[in-house]
Amino acid sequence: MGILFEKSGLFTTVQDLGRTGYQKSGFSVSGVMDRRSFMIANLLVDNPENEAVIEFSMVGPTIRFTSDTIIAMTGGKFSPKLNGKPIHMYAAVYVHKGDLLEIGFAETGCWGYLAISSRLDVKNVMGSRSTNTKCSVGGFHGRKIEKNDQIWFRAKKRYLPYFLSRHLEPDDFGKEEVDIRVVMGPQEDAFTKKGIKTFLTEEYTVTADADRMGYRLEGPHIAHKGSADIISDGIPFGAIQVPSHGKPIIMLADRQTTGGYTKIATVIGVDIPKLVQRKPGNKIRFYPVSVKTAQELYRQEIKEFDEMRNKIHHPCKEVLDPRLTAKRLAKLFDKEKETMEVEPWI
C-alpha cells in the first residue's frame, strides 16, 4: 500500500540528498533544492536523515493515501488540507487509509517537501533515490510524477513517541528582498573592480527562467576584464556563473557537472534554502563572507538541528501540564492518607 497521485502538481519528483561520487562520470548530483526543509521534514517523522521525500514546486500534488501512515510537510507556505480541513505544516500528522491530501498553491516560497514515515518504495540507483529527469535516472521511473501514478511504501506505519511535541516553527520565505551570503571566487580575478562592486552592491531579480538546474537573474551588467570563457571546471551547488552578457546564473541541484563560464562567487550552504525559495520577481542582494565564516554558520546550523531534535523528543506543555497536575493530586492524597485516623472495625 502507498500513495496515489490524483493530481500531479506543477513539478513533483522523488528526491533525497543526491547522487554523490559520480560527477567525474558526468552524472549530476540532483537531490533536493532546499536541504534544510528536507531535513526538517524527515526529522519530524523520525526518518533517516537521507530518506527520500516528495518534492513539489509552486503547486503541490493531490494525494490519496491507500494505507495508514504519518506525514510532515515543510518548505514554502502552502495551504494543505486533509479531507477538506486545513492542517499545519512543520508538524507530524496522522493520515488514514482513504484520506485525501490537497497541498495547493505556494503563498510564499516555492518548493515544498512531504516526508512519509512509511518510506517510499523507489529504487536506489547509484546510492540515491533522487530523480534526475534529464538523464531519466532514479526516483519514480526517472521522471516527474504524473496523474494516477502510484508509489508503494516499503515500511509499515511506525509509532512516534512524544507525538504532540512534533511541531516546529515554520521558516519564513515571505520577505520581499533577502541578502544572500557568498564566498567570492574561484574566478573573481576575471572581473573588473567595477564589475565586482556592481555584483556586491546592486539588486538582482529572479527571472521566470528558473528551474532545478539554475536561476537566471536580471540586473545591472557585471563587467569582465576580458573573455567570459574559461577552461571547463567543476560546478558546485550555488556557483554563480557570469557569461559574456554580464547577467548572473546561479547553478543549483540539477546543474551540469562542469562549465566553461567564469564564476564570480558561490552561495554558502546555509543560504541556499532561502535563495531557492525565491520566486520569479523576488529581489536578492549578495553579501561577501569568508570561508571561515561560512564554516562557522554551518556549524551553527548543525547545532540548531540538534536543538530541534531535542525539542520534538521531549514531552510538550500539553502533555506535561496534566502529568504535573496528576502528580500534585497524588501527593495531596498521600498526605491526607497519612493524617487520617482509621477507626478499628467493631
C-alpha positions in Angstrom: 0.0 0.0 0.0 1.1 3.6 -0.5 0.0 6.8 -2.2 -1.9 7.6 -5.4 -1.5 10.9 -7.1 -4.9 12.2 -8.2 -3.2 15.5 -9.3 0.5 15.7 -10.0 1.2 19.3 -9.1 3.4 21.6 -11.2 6.8 19.8 -10.9 6.7 16.9 -8.4 9.6 14.4 -8.0 11.1 12.0 -5.6 14.3 13.4 -4.1 16.9 12.8 -1.3 20.3 14.5 -0.7 21.5 13.5 -4.2 23.8 11.1 -6.1 27.3 11.9 -5.0 30.5 10.4 -6.3 29.5 10.3 -10.0 30.2 13.8 -11.2 33.5 12.6 -12.7 31.4 10.3 -14.9 29.1 13.2 -16.0 26.1 12.4 -13.7 24.6 15.4 -12.0 24.1 15.2 -8.2 20.4 16.2 -8.3 18.8 15.9 -4.9 16.6 18.3 -3.1 16.6 22.1 -3.8 16.1 23.1 -0.2 18.2 20.9 2.0 17.1 22.5 5.3 13.3 22.0 4.7 14.0 18.4 3.5 15.9 17.6 6.7 13.3 19.1 9.0 10.5 17.1 7.3 12.4 13.8 7.9 13.2 14.9 11.4 9.6 15.4 12.3 8.7 11.8 11.4 11.9 10.2 12.7 13.1 9.2 9.2 16.8 8.6 8.5 18.5 11.9 7.5 18.7 10.9 3.8 15.3 9.3 3.4 13.6 10.1 0.1 10.7 12.6 0.1 8.2 14.1 -2.3 9.4 17.5 -3.6 7.0 19.8 -5.3 7.2 23.3 -6.8 4.7 26.2 -6.7 1.6 23.9 -7.0 1.6 20.8 -4.8 0.0 17.5 -5.7 -3.3 16.0 -4.6 -2.6 12.6 -2.9 -4.9 9.7 -1.9 -3.4 7.5 0.8 -4.0 3.8 0.4 -2.5 3.0 3.8 -2.3 4.5 7.3 0.9 6.5 7.9 2.4 9.6 9.4 3.5 12.6 7.3 5.1 16.0 7.7 5.3 18.9 5.2 7.9 21.7 5.2 9.2 24.4 2.8 7.3 27.3 1.3 4.0 28.4 2.8 1.4 26.1 1.2 -2.2 25.6 2.5 -2.5 21.8 2.8 -5.9 20.3 3.5 -6.6 16.7 4.7 -10.2 15.6 3.7 -11.0 19.3 3.2 -9.8 20.5 6.6 -6.6 22.7 6.9 -3.6 21.0 8.6 -0.4 22.5 9.8 2.9 22.4 8.0 6.1 21.7 10.0 4.2 19.2 12.2 3.7 15.4 12.2 0.2 14.4 11.1 -1.5 11.0 11.2 -3.3 10.0 8.0 -5.5 7.0 7.4 -6.3 4.8 4.5 -8.6 6.6 2.1 -7.6 10.1 3.3 -7.1 12.8 0.6 -4.3 15.4 0.9 -4.6 18.6 -1.1 -1.4 20.6 -0.9 -2.5 23.6 -3.1 -0.5 26.7 -4.1 2.5 28.3 -2.5 1.7 31.6 -0.9 5.3 32.4 -0.1 8.4 30.4 -1.2 8.1 27.9 -4.0 9.5 24.5 -3.0 7.7 22.1 -0.6 8.5 18.7 0.9 6.4 15.8 2.0 8.1 13.2 4.3 6.3 9.9 5.0 7.1 7.7 7.9 6.3 4.5 5.9 9.1 5.4 3.4 8.8 5.5 -0.4 9.5 2.2 -2.2 11.5 3.5 -5.2 14.8 2.1 -6.5 18.1 3.1 -5.1 20.2 3.9 -8.2 23.9 4.6 -7.6 23.4 5.3 -4.0 20.4 7.6 -4.2 16.6 7.6 -4.8 16.7 11.1 -6.3 15.2 11.8 -9.7 17.3 13.1 -12.5 14.8 13.9 -15.2 17.4 14.9 -17.8 19.0 11.5 -17.6 15.8 9.6 -16.8 17.5 8.1 -13.7 16.3 7.4 -10.2 13.1 8.4 -8.4 9.8 7.2 -10.0 10.9 5.7 -13.3 13.4 8.6 -13.8 10.7 11.2 -14.4 8.4 13.7 -12.7 5.2 12.5 -11.1 2.1 12.4 -13.3 -1.6 11.9 -12.6 -2.6 8.4 -11.4 1.0 7.4 -10.6 1.2 5.2 -7.5 4.1 4.8 -5.2 4.1 1.9 -2.7 5.5 2.1 0.8 8.4 -0.1 2.0 7.7 0.0 5.7 4.6 -0.1 7.9 3.4 2.9 9.9 5.6 3.4 12.9 4.8 4.6 16.4 6.2 8.1 17.1 6.8 9.0 20.8 6.0 12.5 22.0 3.7 13.0 19.1 2.2 16.3 20.4 5.8 17.7 20.6 6.4 17.1 16.9 5.9 20.6 15.6 8.4 23.3 14.8 8.3 27.0 13.8 7.9 27.3 10.0 10.7 29.1 8.1 9.6 32.5 6.7 10.2 32.9 3.0 7.9 35.8 2.6 10.4 38.7 2.6 10.4 41.0 -0.4 14.2 41.1 -0.5 16.9 39.0 1.1 20.7 39.1 1.5 22.4 36.0 0.1 25.9 35.4 1.5 28.6 34.3 -0.9 32.2 33.3 -0.9 34.0 35.1 -3.7 35.7 33.2 -6.5 37.1 31.0 -7.9 37.4 33.3 -10.9 36.9 36.6 -9.1 40.1 37.9 -10.8 38.4 37.6 -14.2 36.1 40.6 -13.3 36.9 44.3 -13.2 36.8 46.2 -9.8 33.6 47.9 -11.1 32.1 44.6 -12.0 32.7 43.1 -8.6 31.3 46.3 -6.9 28.2 46.0 -9.1 27.7 42.4 -8.1 28.0 43.2 -4.4 26.0 46.4 -4.2 23.3 46.2 -6.8 19.9 44.4 -6.6 19.1 41.4 -8.8 15.7 39.9 -9.7 14.9 36.2 -10.1 13.5 35.7 -13.6 10.9 33.3 -14.9 13.8 31.3 -16.4 14.4 29.5 -13.1 14.3 25.7 -12.5 16.1 22.9 -10.7 19.1 23.4 -12.9 19.6 27.1 -12.2 18.2 30.6 -11.6 18.9 33.3 -14.1 18.9 36.8 -12.6 18.1 40.2 -14.1 20.0 43.3 -13.1 23.0 45.5 -13.8 25.8 44.3 -16.1 28.8 42.7 -14.4 31.9 43.6 -16.3 34.7 41.2 -17.2 38.3 42.2 -17.7 38.4 40.1 -20.8 36.7 36.9 -22.0 33.9 35.3 -20.0 35.1 31.9 -21.1 37.4 29.6 -19.2 38.7 26.0 -19.5 35.7 24.0 -18.2 36.0 23.1 -14.5 33.7 21.7 -11.8 30.5 23.4 -10.7 29.5 23.3 -7.0 25.9 23.8 -5.8 25.3 27.6 -5.6 28.1 28.5 -8.1 27.3 31.9 -9.7 28.3 31.9 -13.4 28.6 35.2 -15.4 28.6 34.6 -19.2 29.5 37.4 -21.6 26.1 39.1 -21.3 27.1 40.0 -17.7 24.0 38.6 -16.0 24.5 36.1 -13.2 23.2 32.5 -13.4 23.1 30.5 -10.1 23.7 26.8 -10.6 21.5 24.5 -8.5 20.6 20.9 -7.9 20.3 19.6 -11.5 23.3 21.6 -12.7 25.8 20.1 -15.2 29.0 18.7 -13.7 31.4 21.2 -15.4 31.1 24.5 -17.1 33.1 27.0 -19.1 31.9 30.3 -17.8 33.6 32.5 -15.2 32.3 32.0 -11.7 32.4 35.2 -9.6 31.2 33.6 -6.3 29.5 30.7 -4.7 26.4 30.9 -2.4 27.2 29.5 1.1 25.4 26.3 2.0 23.2 27.7 4.8 21.8 30.4 2.5 20.9 28.1 -0.5 17.5 27.3 1.1 16.4 31.0 1.2 17.8 31.5 -2.3 15.9 28.6 -3.9 12.7 29.7 -2.2 12.8 33.0 -4.1 10.0 33.2 -6.7 10.3 34.9 -10.1 10.1 38.6 -9.4 11.7 38.4 -6.0 14.8 40.5 -5.2 18.1 39.5 -3.8 21.4 41.1 -2.9 24.8 39.5 -2.5 27.0 39.9 0.6 30.6 38.5 0.8 31.8 36.4 3.7 35.0 34.4 4.3 35.3 30.6 4.1 35.8 30.6 7.9 32.5 32.5 8.4 30.7 30.1 6.1 32.0 27.1 8.1 31.0 28.7 11.4 27.5 29.3 10.1 27.3 25.7 9.0 28.3 24.5 12.5 25.6 26.8 14.0 23.1 25.2 11.7 24.1 21.7 12.8 23.6 22.9 16.4 20.2 24.2 15.5 19.2 20.8 14.1 20.3 19.2 17.3 18.1 21.6 19.3 15.1 20.8 17.0 15.7 17.1 17.6 15.8 17.5 21.3 12.6 19.6 21.2 10.5 17.0 19.4 11.8 14.2 21.6 10.6 15.7 24.9 7.1 16.0 26.3 5.4 19.3 25.3 3.4 21.6 27.6 0.1 20.0 26.6 1.4 16.6 27.9 3.4 17.9 30.9 0.6 20.0 32.5 -1.8 17.1 33.0 1.1 15.0 34.3 2.2 17.6 36.8 -1.4 18.1 38.0 -1.8 14.4 38.4 1.4 14.2 40.4 0.4 17.0 42.7 -3.0 15.4 43.3 -1.4 12.1 44.1 0.9 13.7 46.6 -2.0 15.5 48.2 -4.0 12.3 48.6 -0.9 10.5 50.0 -0.6 13.3 52.7 -4.3 13.0 53.5 -4.0 9.2 53.9 -1.1 9.7 56.4 -3.1 12.1 58.6 -6.3 10.3 58.6 -7.2 8.3 61.7 -8.7 5.0 60.8 -11.3 3.7 63.2 -11.0 0.0 64.2 -13.7 -2.3 63.0 -16.1 -3.3 65.8 
